[in-house]
């Protein structure tokens, strides 16, 4: 092997190692066994089937917070939700995903809200917090710079009861699907994450529902929406091509019908996790391969069974 080849291999090794070390974080929620909100964060390596390990604590106990990250920038953010007194929260926390530790204060939302969702344009560093509390408001932050959120624009429809959100990362399109808009909705909206403005219509989910969870394989461009609640609790998984306006299509089924759960992914490595959730409050984590239509498969367990959990990763 030539000296240049050795140098190039050495340069690649850190990135190859990092690609296997993508962490999924599950944070906050309601521990139904203790009938109380939790501030605990747990993590897994998304490439490795296992139970979660302790990561640290949020600065506040809440459920139905919104969560997102700046991907390889390794910062995760958690915003809003409902605290132990059932008051809405405007607080934003941040963590360094690659280092297990307690969260720190980031700033505040423009208003206290619950039942939110979050997404970002990944390493391009803009995070969005969307909907909640029967609002159509979208707010944004620069994930690497602690500060208060600012107004981004409006959704096509008001959203309550936790819609699902995802993006194609630095491809710069954010997607918001489902939620409650005076009743279950199957509407999907999209925005260009780097450009403030109002959302536009993208298409429809296969099932109108709220309390669902969503994630994507980043630049590979496939978004998935799992679970939720309508007339009954859902195990449905839908998928979309984020770059192409269209209706969602059937992907497969979760192992268990659930709602108010968390979802994250390993990005272009194509693994999505769905964890926790309600109906029968559970600690189950399951996975799918995002680029292959299939049903969910068992991954491991959360330390604490909970619903209203938020999730993100450093992919």
Order of alpha helices (4+ residues) and beta strands (2+ residues): alpha-beta-beta-beta-beta-beta-beta-beta-beta-beta-beta-beta-beta-beta-beta-beta-beta-beta-beta-beta-beta-beta-beta-beta-beta-beta-beta
